[in-house]
Amino acid sequence: MAERVVLAGPASEELGRSVAEKLGLPLLDAEFKVFPDGETKFTVADRVSGKGVLVVQSTHHPVDQHLFQLLLASHRLSEEGAKVTAVVPYLAYARQDKQFLPGEGVTLGVVAHMMRSVGVRRLVTVDIHSAEGLALFSFPTYSVSAIPSLVAYARESLGLKDTVVISPDFGGSKRTEAFASLYGAPFLQLSKSRDRTSGEVTVRESKLDVEGKEVVIVDDIISTGGTVNAAAQTVMKQGAKRALAICVHGLFVGSAVEILERASVKTIVSTNTVPGRFSQVDVSDAIASHLRTLEE
Ligand code: R5P
């Protein structure tokens, strides 16, 4: 097996360092310099020829800059003879993995194409929005689940009683059901729809067994907060004692947090695939365990 080294990209410095530590690997000596106009320059100081380089770089806001930094580093490293594994804990554009409306670009397909063209040999991500998206990549891809880490955190830190776990929509139901079954709580699924033009989210009203219960709403992504907001309002209207929001990737765009708090969501938990105020749950162990199973 080739020697391995970790590049902790600017979007994931802490997580990258933690993955390196867990794997007992050195960090690559390299620099990302961002110029005042926003352009990035990448320089690698170490020799990487023949080595496996794990490039850890999430692609949250600023999405295109983080994505470009990943591509830029991967290109240089593979040109220098490294075997590049892109470790992208939060993979942006994963929700646009097909054409939903005529004329739309399949953005994830473009991301896959670009990664391939800069020499990425394989991709490791965390809870990709939909496993179908992985089919757009022409090299090996792996989606690591953060659900066991989130369940462990909920057990140890949230002190929940009489709990119901809810998926706000059909798309995320498998992931949320896995959470409910590991946690040992009943699972319910709401029926959400989103207007594909305005983005507005509505939840179809149905009678739910949530009265007096602590309701954990589990989703892969919280972006604007619209989805969790609609779910929380629905369960609170039906007499839930409390609504909590748990997600893998907490983007919290604009006033998402205020929107959730207005909907009586006082507890918000996310992982550190996207660093921020709510990223209490560390996924470095889950990522490192998966990387240990891959050979260079
Ligand atoms: C969509 O299907 C995803 O699973 C999330 O529910 C969605 O991306 C959340 O976005 P927002 O917070 O803007 O409603």
Residues whose N, C-alpha, C, O or C-beta is under 5 A from the ligand:
A	BS01	R5P	G171 G172 D219 D220 I221 I222 S223 T224 G225 G226 T227 V228
